[in-house]
Amino acid sequence: MIQTMQQISTIAEMRVHIKEARRLGKTIGIVPTMGFLHQGHLSLVKAAREKCDLVVMSIFVNPLQFGPNEDFERYPRDIEHDRQMAQSAGVDLLFTPEVSEMYPKPILTNISVSNVTEQLCGKSRPGHFDGVATVVTKLFQIVQPDFAFFGQKDAQQVAVVTQMTYDLSMPVQIVPCPIVREEDGLAMSSRNVYLTAEQRKEALVLSQSLKQAKSWIEEGVALSEIRERIIHMIDAMPLASIDYVELLRYPDLTPVEQRTPGESIIIALAVRFGHTRLIDNLITNF
C-alpha cells in the first residue's frame, strides 16, 4: 500500500515536520531535485527509502545556479506529474517552495567552494556551483537531513557538495548514486526532452565514447590519446558541439600526471546538441 505523501511549500511548515521526526528519533534523508522527474530521480528515492525513516524530496528550480544566458525560464516543469511520481516512489514529504519563499529578499550570502569548482562545468558556467552550494546549504538548514542523495551523472556537483559538507562540518552524509541510463545508453536527464529525434540519436555518442574510453584505459592507451579519440568520435556527429572532454583525478578533479594503480579518474563530457547541453561521465580506476 502506497503511503500518504504530504506536499509542503513553506519553510515554517517543513520545520514543524522535521522537529516531530527528530522527536520520534527518525533518520532523515533528502533528495534535492529541480523537478521534471525521471527514473534517475526515483533511483535516488529508492536509495533514500532503504536507508532512512523519513524521505524528503525537494523540487526547486534554483535561479542562483543559472547564468544570464541559460535556460532558467524554459527549464522543464510539470509539478503535477512530479507529485504523482514522488508519491509512487515512496516520498514522505515533498518540498515545493516558490522562489519567493526561498529568497524573499535578494540573497547577500554566498557559499563558494574553490578548486573542485574551477574545471569542467565550473569553468564553462561561472558562478554555477556557488548557486548550487548556496541552495544545498539552505536546504540542509531547512531539512536537517542525516543523509543526502545525489546522482553521479553530475559528478562534479557530488564532489563540490561533499567538499562543502566536509569543510563546514555539516552533520550530513552525502550518498552518491549511480547514473541511470535509457536502454540505448543515454544518461537520463530532464533536458533530454529538448532534443529533436536526430539530436537524440547523435547524443548516444556520449555513452558510446565513454564505453570505448574504458576499454582504452584497460588496454593502456595514453590518456592524452584517449581524450583525442573521444573528441574525434564526438566531432564526427554533425549536430554536436563540444564544451569539454576531460580526464581528471576524482574527486579532487586535478590533472592526471601519470597512471597510479587503484587511483580513481573521471572521464567527463559536456556537449551541446542545438541549444541543449548534455553532460555524462565515467568514473573508473587504473
PyMOL commands that set and color helices and strands:
alter all, ss='L'
color gray80, all
select helices_A, chain A and resi 11-23+39-51+63-65+79-89+99-102+120-124+128-143+152-167+190-194+197-202+205-219+223-235
alter helices_A, ss='H'
color red, helices_A
select strands_A, chain A and resi 6-8+28-33+54-59+93-95+147-151+173-177+240-249+264-273+276-285
alter strands_A, ss='S'
color yellow, strands_A
deselect
rebuild
show_as cartoon
